Amino acid sequence: MKTTITKKRLAILLTVIGLCGLAGAALATPAAGIISGTVLARAAFADRVDLKFKIKGDDKEAINVRDARDTVMQQIVMGPGGSTGWHSHPGPVVVLVKAGELTLYSGDDPTCTGHTYSAGQAFIDSGQGHVHIGRNQSLSQNAELWVTYFDVPPGGPFRIDAAAPGNCGF
């Protein structure tokens, strides 16, 4: 049985596809107030590497990566009131706060309780689809971050924009 599509149905289909694409783009929350985001280095492991991060906090999270791919290092300077926008990463991320403060909010926290990290502190984001946002809530000081992204697809993105999950009022 051969199915034919009329010009009218084709026009409706293309309109729907176009609107879906626009809706997806409208839902993304881009970064704001980023002064610089210099990628310092990118490399692939010469040998096969498995990574394991074990966070001994309240939730005692373990992050496992088999056959880690590219690693990327980036320096980010975020101006006062700046934000990373909601996003995730393909693999785990180690963040060092060199100057200022960064408040991190998790997309899966229904209370939208931020955790603030100050200069001289470091933290690990699990990546692997964990949606979050980092905000510089200072009104006068830049936040400077040194970030290492693990298990990035070769030549691929280390940041994946995401829609606001709706748990925070911003």
N, C-alpha and C positions, 0 to 999 in steps of 0.2 A: 504494500500500500504506500503510495507516494503522498507525502504531505507537502502542500504548497503554503507559502505564507504570503499574505496580501501586503501591499504597501502600507496600509493602515496598521495592520498588526505589527509589521516591522518597525514602523515609526513609534508605536506604543512601547514595544520591547526596548528599543534604543533609548527612549525617554526614561523608562524605569531603570535601565542599567546606568544611565548617566546620573540620575538622581541618587541612586545607591552609592555611586562613587563620590558624589558631592557630599552626601551625608557622612560617609566615612571620613572624608577630609575635614569636615566641619567638626567632627567629634574629637579629632586629635588635639592635644594641648601642647603647642610648641613652647620651647624655652623662651624666657624673657629676661633681659638685663644681663645677658652673658657678654662680658667684655672681651674675653678670648677663650678659645678652646683648642689650643695647639696640640696636635698629635705629635708626640716626641719620638715614638718608635713603634714599629709593628714587626713581629717576627713569628715564625712557626717553630715549634719544638723540633729539634733535630732527631730526637728519639721519641718513641711512643711514651706518653706520660698520662698517668691517672692522677687526678687531684682529689683531695678530700679536705674539707674545712669542717671543723667541729666547733660550733659556738656553744659555750657553756653558760648561757643565760637561762632565763626562766623557761624558755621553750626547748632548750638543748637541741638546737637544729644541727643536722649533719647535711653537708652539701657534697655530693659526689659527682665527679666528671670522669668518664672513661674516654681515653684517647683524645685528650685536649687538643684543640686546634690552635689557631693563631692567638697571640697575646698582644694587646695594644696598650700603650702607655700614653696618657694625656694629662696636660695641665689645664685646669679650668679656672678662670677668674670671673666671679659673679658679682655684679654691682649690688649696692644696697637695694633691697626689695626685689632682687632678681629671683628667678625660679628656673628649674630644669624642665618644667612641664612634666606631665604624667608620662611615664615611659617604663620600659623593662630592658633587660639585656639577655643575650643568648646564653651566657654563662655567668659564673660568679665574678664579683667585682670587689676589689680592695680599694678603699678610699682613705687617703691621709689628708687631714685638714691642716694646711700649713699656716693659714692666717684667717682670722675672723671666726665665724660660726656658720654651721649648716644645720637646719632642722629638717629631718627626714620624716615623711608621712607615708604609711603603707596603705595601698589600695584595698587590702583585705582587713583593715582595722575599722570596725563599725563605729568606734568612738573618735576616730581621726585624731589620735593622740600623737603629737610629734615627739621625736627624740632629738635633742640638740647635741651636736658634737662641736667641740671648741678646738682652737689651734693646739696642736700637739696630740690630738686624739685621732684614732683610726677606727674604721668599722668595715664590716663585710656585708655586701648585699648578695643574696643568694642567686640573683639572676634567674635564668630558666623560667622566664615568664612572670616573675614577681613584679607587679606594677607598683610604682612608687613615685614620689615627687620630692625634690630637695628645694628648700627655700632659704634664702638669705634674708632673715627678718630684721636685720640691722637697718637703721635709717641713715647710717653714716660710714659704715666700713665694708670694704670688699671682703668676700670669702674666696680664699685660694685653695683649690683642691688638687691633689696629685692622685690620679686614678689609674689602676691597672685592671684591664678587662681580660678575663680568661675565657677560653673556649669560643672564640669568635670565628665564624665561618671564614675560610680563606678568602680574602678580598671583600668580605661582606661587612655589613654594619655591626657596630658594637652597641648601638642604641636603637631601640624599637619604640617609636612613638605609640602612645596609647590614649584611649579616651578617658576622660575623668570618670572614675568608678562611682561617683555619686555619694561617697561617704564623708566628704569634706565640703565645707561651704565656699571653697575657692576654686 
